[in-house]
Amino acid sequence: MPAARHETNGPGCGWLGLAVLFCAGGGCISKTATPATRPDIVLVTIDTLRADRMGCYGDRQARTPNLDALAREGIRFETAVTPVPLTLPAHTSLLSGLQPYRHGVLDNAGFRLRESTTTLAAALSRSGYATAASIGAFVLDRRFGLDRGFDRYGDRFATADRSRALLDPSSVQRRADAVVAEGLATLETLRRPFFIWLHLYDPHLPYDPPSPEREAFAKDPYRGEIAFADRALGPLFFTLKERGLWQAALVVVAGDHGEDLDDHGEPSHGVFLYDTTLRVPLIFKLPGGRRGGELRRDLASLIDVAPTVAALARAELTGVDGHDLFGAAEPVGALYAESRFARRHFGWSELFALRDPRYKLVSAPRMELYDLQTDPEERRNLAEQQPERVSRMQLQLEQHRTDEVQGEAAVVGAEERAKLAALGYLGSSTPAVPAGAALPDPKDQVGKLGRLLTLQEQAVKNYQSGEYGKATALLEQALALEPRFIDAHAALADCWLKSGELKRAVEVYRSGLEISPEDAALRRGLETALELQARRAIEAGNLGSALTPLAELARERPEDAGVRFNLAKLQQDLGDTRAALDSYRIAARLDPRDTKAVLNAAILVEAQGGLAEAEAGYREVLARDPNSAAGHFLLGRLLIRRGKDPAEASEHLQRAHALDPSLPSS
């Protein structure tokens, strides 16, 4: 959940300073730069930006002069929607031209864009563009795959001290003015034609605009954040114009998703598919100012951005789901949207939607149908009154997902999960659902949704400040309210682990894995807790208490030779020779290069009188490591004991002494 964010420098946002930055140094783009053969491209995405909170989209309370001016000079799409109201999946769709079910990035955590997916940046780079990006938040970190095709990807934040990373907002996000400043500094060195993408995170929770927007929008800080993001774009637009680049450039501004603001019972976004979270601003300023001031009323989706930009840049981008918005193709008849957030985090039903120029169907346990012409706020569900339309649109919707791909998993550990939580994101795997089980409809859970997110938000703040007792109390309240809230399981277990309550941590990790057996982060947390439990018991001399967690750890990591060796050593110390031998043999089989397990097993076998087997064991040690002093020494001693070849025995003993003079040579 969100943490407070850092301040910016002064109310003026540094217009003059940024302009100077842009023209300083030997790589400066000339003020008299002539238009490139193909257009320079500037893409700006603004996180969590509702279209109806901008002046050019009719909001009289908005303060968005830069974006409004762009809309007057460009082409504004009245009805543009995101295919998914989540930052990483939405940006993946925008930059790939693919629906979420085709690129496989279905949530803000747990997924990485597949290597086989071509991005807009990759297509432009192949066609000769210099490419760069400046990112506003960790949720779009390069580890999730969106850096593909970019020569430079600015996703490094201010904090270098990992011990303070979760306490410092600059470790997970930065304000719009910092993103723009980095973008302009990067632009200074780019050759032409260039493609630069700036991601402004500011309208996202927590709504904490700097001055003067903080004071001007004290009662509506969400609008204040939008106003600040608009102000931060001023230096970018101003400098491009001053350097003679604006007129010939292609400039695109888009929101990634909106914000419900409790209009339908959701404090932020991610669960529902109403227009409050799906409808976004989309503005194109074409090179030469062509078609300036045009209003497009046909449907557009973020998946159309990549193919449209590629077409204008004459770059090849094939196999996409979107279409060129300025091409000759007929307008799209219906748009798809989805959210699997509720299922992945709460165990509630996922939602899918289809929207045509008039109606929207939301496929849920209880179907929803809205006439957007007469009911733009989506208050009157017509599903029962129009069952034939529901059936027809549902069939269209199902046809969308016939070629769904499996997303590439990205393991999100405790640190990454905490960083995402600090941004307001949840980050665990989908709870398992028994075959045939009916999932709760998210709209029936509205009463608890806000409370769950509030508890999680406050718990993360306590966790970040080291107040683990307060955090655990809040998370336990959340689990009492919704036992399948998998992120609360993970956070609670992490809290117990951090506070040294290892037994409780193990219990909660296990309960979480019962709900979500495939959650790699939970499993890794369980392994860490078990390992610490065993180590603590051994250090205290309580070997018997160490056996149970270490044996369970070995079951959790069946391919880990080191864990199996440690279990064997503990079993040997406890006098269970048979179990120790079995564990040593498993460890030796798991790691063909290791000699310790083979050596210890041979020593145990020799002590039990199995001399021939022990000899074979010592020879196996030397086959794995011819320079094992212990292997030579023990084999030489055993050959003497067995009355075998004295010359070979002497050779091994002398070799052992040469390798380790502390060993006798005879």
MOLINVEN-V903478 format. One line per field, one symbol per residue. ss: DSSP state (a for helix, b for strand, c for the rest). phi: phi as a letter, one per 30 degrees, with the letter a starting at -180 (. if undefined). psi: psi as a letter, one per 30 degrees, with the letter a starting at -180 (. if undefined). A space follows every 10 residues. Layout:
ss=???
phi=???
psi=???
//
This chain:
ss=cccccccccc ccccaaaaaa aaaccccccc cccccccccc bbbbbbcccb aaacaaaccc ccccaaaaaa aaacbbbbbb bcccccaaaa aaaaaaccca aaaccccccc bbccccccca aaaaaacccb bbbbccbaaa caaacccccc cbbbcccccc caaaccccaa acbccaaaaa aaaaaaaccc cccbbbbbbb cccccccccc ccaaaacccc aaaaaaaaaa aaaaaaaaaa aacccccccb bbbbbccccc cccccccccc ccccaaaabb cbbbbcaaac cccbbbbbbb bcaaaaaaaa aacccccccc cccccccccc cccbbbbbbc aaaaaacccc bbbbbbccbb bbbccccbbb bccccccccc ccccccaaaa aaaaaaaaaa cccccccbbc cccaaaaaaa aacccccccc cccccccccc caaaaaaaaa aaaaaaaaaa aaaacccaaa aaaaaaaaaa accccaaaaa aaaaaaaacc caaaaaaaaa aaaaacccca aaaaaaaaaa aaaaaaaaac ccaaaaaaaa aaaaaacccc aaaaaaaaaa aaacccaaaa aaaaaaaaaa cccccaaaaa aaaaaaaccc aaaaaaaaaa aaaaccccaa aaaaaaaaaa accccaaaaa aaaaaaaaac cccccc
phi=.dcdcddcdi ddiiededdd edcdjdcddd dcededecdd bcccccdhcd ddccedcjdd ddbbdddddd dddccccdbc bcdadbdddd dddddcicde dcciccadbj bbddddddce ddddddcjdd babbccaeec eedcjdddjc dbbdbccddc dddcedcced dbabdedddd ddddddeecd dcdbbbcccc ceddeddbdd dddeddbecb dddddddded dddeeddddd ddcicdeddc cbbbdcacad hidbicdbaj dccddeccdb dbbccdeiid heidcccddb bddddddddd ddchcdbcic cdbddcdddd eddaccbaac edddccicdd bbbbbcebcb ccdbecebbb cddcbddhcc dceddbddde dddddedddd cdcdcddddb dcdddddddd ddcjccabdd ddbeeiddcd deddcedced dddddddddd ddddcicddd dddddddddd dbdcdddded dddddddddi dddddddded dddddbdcdd dddddedddd ddeddddddd icdddddddd ddddddcdcc dddddddddd ddddicdddd dedddddddd bdcdcddddd dddddddcjd dddddddddd edddbdcddd dddddddddd ddicgedddd dddddddddb edcdca
psi=lklklllljl ffgheeeeee eegklfgkkk fgklklelkk kjkkkkkhjk eggkefggjf fliheeeeee eefakkjeik lkfkhkeeee eeeeffgkle fffgjflfkg lkkkffkkle eeeeefggkk klkkkflffg lffffffkfk ekjigklekf jffgeffjff ffllleeeee eeeeeeeefk lllljkkkjk feflkkjill kfeeefhefi feeeeeeeee effeeeeeee eeggfeeflj kkkklelake hgeggkecle elhlfefekl kjkkjlkggk gkgkkkflkk lfffeeeeee effhkkjlgl flljfgaflk kkfkkkllkg eeefffglkl kkkkkafelk kjjlejlkkk jfefifghfj jgeefieeee eeeeeeeefe gfhklklkkj kjaeeeeeee effgklillk kkkkkfkkkk keffgeffee eeeeeeeeee eeeeggieee eeeeeeeeee ejfgieeeee eeeeeeeegg ieeeeeeeee eefeeifgje eeeeeeeeee eeeeeeeefg gieeffeeee eeeeeeifgj eeeeeeeeee eeffgieeee eeeeeeeeee jffkfeeeee eeeeeefggi eeeeeeeeee efeejfgjee eeeeeeeeee efgljeeeee eeeeeeeeej ffklg.
//
